[in-house]
Amino acid sequence: MSEKTIMLVCAAGMSTSLLVSKMQKSAEEKNIDVKIFATSSSDADSKLETEHPDVLMLGPQVRYMLDDFKKRVSIPVEVINMQDYGMMNGAKVLDQAMSLIK
């Protein structure tokens, strides 16, 4: 399986960077070939064009953007489980993202 790209979007891109590193650690442990990055909601559109992610995960604080993204992109879009986000549970968020990539 070729490398998959997971894009996380949050309000400022800060809180999600810790989650990204935890997800990457989990991916390494599970031997999953994946590129994970976080971006701010204001920079999301340009990142979609340049990075071509396989799945888009929204932080709970930007869940209001879900419908808008679903209308505009052809990849799976989902809100990160609030509890997993709050606990910074990289393994669970990675599993959630990977389950959306067919």
N, C-alpha and C positions, 0 to 999 in steps of 0.2 A: 504494500500500500504506500502510495507516495505521501509526501509530507502534507499535512493539513494545516490550515491557518485559522486560528480562532482570534476574533477581534472583540475586545471588551470595551464598552463605552460607559463612561460615568461623567458626572457633572464637570469635574476638573481634570480627571485622569490621574489624580494623586492616590486616592485610597485603593484604586484598582491595581496600582503597580505592585503592591505587596501581594495581592491575590495572584497576579501573573507569575511572580517568582515561586509561589507555593504550587501553582498549577504546573509550572515547568518541572519542578522537583518531582511531583507526582508522575508526570509524563515520563521522566527519565527512569523512575523506579519501575514503571509499567512497560517500559520499552516502546512507548508510543512516539512516532515521528511527527512532531507537531510544532508549529511556530505560534506563539501566543504573544499578543501585544495589547496594550491599553491605550486609549486615546480619549480626549475630552469630547463632549457632545458637539462643541463648536467645530471640531476638526474632523468629525466622523466622515463627512461626505468625501473630503479629499483622500482620506485613508482608504475608503471603500474603492476609490478609483485606482489608487496606486498599489494597494496590497492585495486586492481581490481575495478577501477571506472566504472560507468555506462556511463559516457560521458567525453570526453576530450576537453577542451576549450583552444585554443591557444591565447596568447596575440598578438596584431598586430605586435609587433616587431619580433616575431618568425613565422610569417605566412608562411615563406619559408619552414617550416617543415611540412606543411599540407599534401602534397602528400606522403611524407615518412611515416608519421603516418598512413594515410589512407590505405597504402599498408600493414602495419604490425599489426594493431590492428583490432579487430572485433567489436569495439564499435563506436558510432558516434563521429566524430572529426570535429570541426568547429573553425573558427577564430572568436574571440570576435569582435563584431561591434566596429569599431574604435572610433566612437563618444561616444558610451556608455562607452568604456574603458577610453577615455580621460576625460569624466565627472565623472568617477567612479560611474556609475549608476548601483548599485548592483541589484536593482529590475529588470531592463531590461535584464541584463546579466543572472540573475537567470531564467527569463522567457525563454530566448533564449536556455539555457541549458536544462530546463525541457521539452521544446517542442521537443528536439532531443531524449529524452528518451521515448521510446514507451512502 
